[in-house]
Amino acid sequence: MKRLFDVAASGGALLVLAVPLLVLAGVARLTSKGPALYWSQRVGRGNALFAMPKFRTMRIDTPEVATHLLESPDRWLTPLGGLLRKTSLDELPQLWSVLVGDMSLVGPRPALFNQDDLVALRTAAGVETLRPGVTGWAQINGRDEIAITAKVALDAEYLRRQGFWFDLRILLATVLPVMTGMGVTR
């Protein structure tokens, strides 16, 4: 049922958002060098790597590390990058990853390929069995503001509690942080 819901919701959202997505892609291309989309290598289900699309918010010469590890991350942002990140509009292309089965609407956020500490803790907790999500239990309980150990504890709680109604609760609770930018660090 979860996969069916993911396919229907992501496919429908991509159809409805097609024009706004094209506009955002065009503006991203016009305001900075490089492609509109950034394909990030992420850790998926079973710790397999997959390419996850996002609207590019960082300059093309940005080091490939988690944003919080950059010295002065704001200096790497594209002119549109701050707004896209604050509003989470940069995440919309991930609906494609949901449609093709690399991601789910709800699950633990996919780790970067080089976040070995996060991957190891998730594997120890059994979380790697889950398909990563566009949003998740950890995202609505702190997003970027919580420590990795707390994030993994929330991911493990999601593993235990997962189900259609819990996913729906998480999706609904995602709206407020996305609309307000609450809990987002650049």
BAKOLRO-12163 format. One record per residue (C-alpha): residue in one letter; x, y, z. Coordinates in pm, whole numbers, plus 50000, padded with zeros to 5 digits. Layout:
<atoms>
<'A'; <X; Y; Z>>;
...
</atoms>
This chain:
<atoms>
<'M'; <50000; 50000; 50000>>;
<'K'; <50286; 50240; 50085>>;
<'R'; <50448; 50199; 49743>>;
<'L'; <50114; 50245; 49565>>;
<'F'; <50051; 50565; 49761>>;
<'D'; <50405; 50689; 49683>>;
<'V'; <50362; 50630; 49309>>;
<'A'; <50016; 50790; 49294>>;
<'A'; <50109; 51092; 49509>>;
<'S'; <50447; 51161; 49347>>;
<'G'; <50313; 51109; 48994>>;
<'G'; <50018; 51339; 49063>>;
<'A'; <50238; 51601; 49226>>;
<'L'; <50483; 51597; 48935>>;
<'L'; <50194; 51654; 48692>>;
<'V'; <50043; 51936; 48898>>;
<'L'; <50381; 52099; 48964>>;
<'A'; <50526; 52055; 48614>>;
<'V'; <50505; 52423; 48518>>;
<'P'; <50635; 52560; 48853>>;
<'L'; <50921; 52305; 48840>>;
<'L'; <51015; 52421; 48490>>;
<'V'; <51002; 52786; 48602>>;
<'L'; <51226; 52713; 48902>>;
<'A'; <51468; 52522; 48679>>;
<'G'; <51479; 52815; 48435>>;
<'V'; <51539; 53071; 48709>>;
<'A'; <51810; 52853; 48864>>;
<'R'; <51987; 52832; 48526>>;
<'L'; <51956; 53205; 48460>>;
<'T'; <52088; 53312; 48801>>;
<'S'; <52398; 53092; 48829>>;
<'K'; <52645; 52887; 48626>>;
<'G'; <52583; 52516; 48589>>;
<'P'; <52281; 52289; 48558>>;
<'A'; <51950; 52353; 48733>>;
<'L'; <51957; 52012; 48897>>;
<'Y'; <52225; 51871; 49121>>;
<'W'; <52237; 51491; 49133>>;
<'S'; <52369; 51402; 49477>>;
<'Q'; <52504; 51054; 49553>>;
<'R'; <52298; 50931; 49847>>;
<'V'; <52269; 50617; 50052>>;
<'G'; <51943; 50435; 49990>>;
<'R'; <51774; 50116; 50098>>;
<'G'; <52023; 49844; 50188>>;
<'N'; <52299; 50108; 50188>>;
<'A'; <52300; 50109; 49806>>;
<'L'; <52398; 50438; 49642>>;
<'F'; <52157; 50622; 49415>>;
<'A'; <52153; 50962; 49244>>;
<'M'; <51906; 51199; 49411>>;
<'P'; <51803; 51517; 49225>>;
<'K'; <51768; 51855; 49392>>;
<'F'; <51749; 52202; 49250>>;
<'R'; <52105; 52329; 49270>>;
<'T'; <52141; 52576; 49557>>;
<'M'; <52520; 52581; 49582>>;
<'R'; <52782; 52699; 49337>>;
<'I'; <52929; 52432; 49110>>;
<'D'; <53272; 52458; 49282>>;
<'T'; <53133; 52381; 49631>>;
<'P'; <53311; 52096; 49816>>;
<'E'; <53096; 51781; 49829>>;
<'V'; <53032; 51762; 50205>>;
<'A'; <52732; 51816; 50429>>;
<'T'; <52650; 52188; 50435>>;
<'H'; <52708; 52216; 50811>>;
<'L'; <53071; 52109; 50753>>;
<'L'; <53142; 52398; 50516>>;
<'E'; <53322; 52700; 50649>>;
<'S'; <53091; 52998; 50578>>;
<'P'; <52823; 52799; 50390>>;
<'D'; <52643; 53118; 50283>>;
<'R'; <52932; 53212; 50057>>;
<'W'; <52868; 52898; 49848>>;
<'L'; <52497; 52967; 49789>>;
<'T'; <52366; 53059; 49445>>;
<'P'; <52156; 53377; 49425>>;
<'L'; <51839; 53163; 49447>>;
<'G'; <51990; 52902; 49682>>;
<'G'; <51895; 53056; 50015>>;
<'L'; <51530; 53092; 49920>>;
<'L'; <51510; 52741; 49772>>;
<'R'; <51661; 52590; 50088>>;
<'K'; <51453; 52793; 50332>>;
<'T'; <51131; 52698; 50153>>;
<'S'; <51249; 52341; 50077>>;
<'L'; <51161; 52398; 49711>>;
<'D'; <51503; 52253; 49628>>;
<'E'; <51364; 51915; 49740>>;
<'L'; <51078; 51899; 49487>>;
<'P'; <51276; 51709; 49219>>;
<'Q'; <51298; 51422; 49468>>;
<'L'; <50941; 51340; 49369>>;
<'W'; <51108; 51177; 49067>>;
<'S'; <51311; 50954; 49301>>;
<'V'; <50988; 50856; 49476>>;
<'L'; <50819; 50776; 49145>>;
<'V'; <51105; 50550; 49028>>;
<'G'; <51135; 50375; 49365>>;
<'D'; <51466; 50505; 49500>>;
<'M'; <51282; 50697; 49773>>;
<'S'; <50950; 50710; 49954>>;
<'L'; <50752; 51016; 50054>>;
<'V'; <50820; 50927; 50419>>;
<'G'; <51130; 50760; 50562>>;
<'P'; <51470; 50857; 50697>>;
<'R'; <51637; 51130; 50491>>;
<'P'; <51901; 50975; 50265>>;
<'A'; <52255; 51019; 50393>>;
<'L'; <52528; 51161; 50175>>;
<'F'; <52762; 50896; 50035>>;
<'N'; <53039; 51018; 50267>>;
<'Q'; <52842; 51036; 50594>>;
<'D'; <52995; 50714; 50724>>;
<'D'; <52905; 50786; 51087>>;
<'L'; <52535; 50828; 51008>>;
<'V'; <52528; 50523; 50780>>;
<'A'; <52700; 50306; 51044>>;
<'L'; <52458; 50412; 51319>>;
<'R'; <52156; 50357; 51095>>;
<'T'; <52284; 50015; 50993>>;
<'A'; <52335; 49916; 51357>>;
<'A'; <51976; 50022; 51427>>;
<'G'; <51835; 49835; 51125>>;
<'V'; <51720; 50157; 50959>>;
<'E'; <51902; 50077; 50633>>;
<'T'; <51616; 49839; 50550>>;
<'L'; <51388; 50137; 50492>>;
<'R'; <51352; 50327; 50167>>;
<'P'; <51472; 50684; 50238>>;
<'G'; <51213; 50960; 50239>>;
<'V'; <51155; 51311; 50118>>;
<'T'; <51041; 51380; 50473>>;
<'G'; <51057; 51178; 50790>>;
<'W'; <51001; 51153; 51163>>;
<'A'; <51339; 51314; 51235>>;
<'Q'; <51263; 51604; 50997>>;
<'I'; <50947; 51704; 51180>>;
<'N'; <51128; 51668; 51512>>;
<'G'; <51419; 51901; 51451>>;
<'R'; <51547; 51871; 51093>>;
<'D'; <51907; 52000; 51084>>;
<'E'; <51910; 52106; 51447>>;
<'I'; <51940; 51762; 51608>>;
<'A'; <52251; 51552; 51668>>;
<'I'; <52316; 51245; 51453>>;
<'T'; <52251; 51007; 51744>>;
<'A'; <51913; 51170; 51810>>;
<'K'; <51832; 51158; 51439>>;
<'V'; <51909; 50785; 51427>>;
<'A'; <51699; 50725; 51740>>;
<'L'; <51405; 50896; 51565>>;
<'D'; <51470; 50694; 51249>>;
<'A'; <51467; 50374; 51456>>;
<'E'; <51141; 50485; 51619>>;
<'Y'; <50995; 50535; 51272>>;
<'L'; <51109; 50183; 51177>>;
<'R'; <50911; 50046; 51473>>;
<'R'; <50601; 50265; 51422>>;
<'Q'; <50579; 50288; 51043>>;
<'G'; <50240; 50253; 50881>>;
<'F'; <50000; 50441; 50655>>;
<'W'; <49846; 50658; 50929>>;
<'F'; <50182; 50740; 51085>>;
<'D'; <50315; 50837; 50740>>;
<'L'; <50010; 51056; 50684>>;
<'R'; <50068; 51226; 51020>>;
<'I'; <50431; 51294; 50923>>;
<'L'; <50332; 51430; 50581>>;
<'L'; <50080; 51666; 50740>>;
<'A'; <50329; 51775; 51007>>;
<'T'; <50585; 51851; 50733>>;
<'V'; <50375; 52135; 50597>>;
<'L'; <50438; 52379; 50887>>;
<'P'; <50819; 52350; 50895>>;
<'V'; <50836; 52371; 50515>>;
<'M'; <50613; 52678; 50500>>;
<'T'; <50800; 52858; 50782>>;
<'G'; <51156; 52735; 50723>>;
<'M'; <51159; 52626; 51088>>;
<'G'; <51460; 52411; 51181>>;
<'V'; <51650; 52468; 50858>>;
<'T'; <52017; 52560; 50867>>;
<'R'; <52191; 52648; 50547>>;
</atoms>
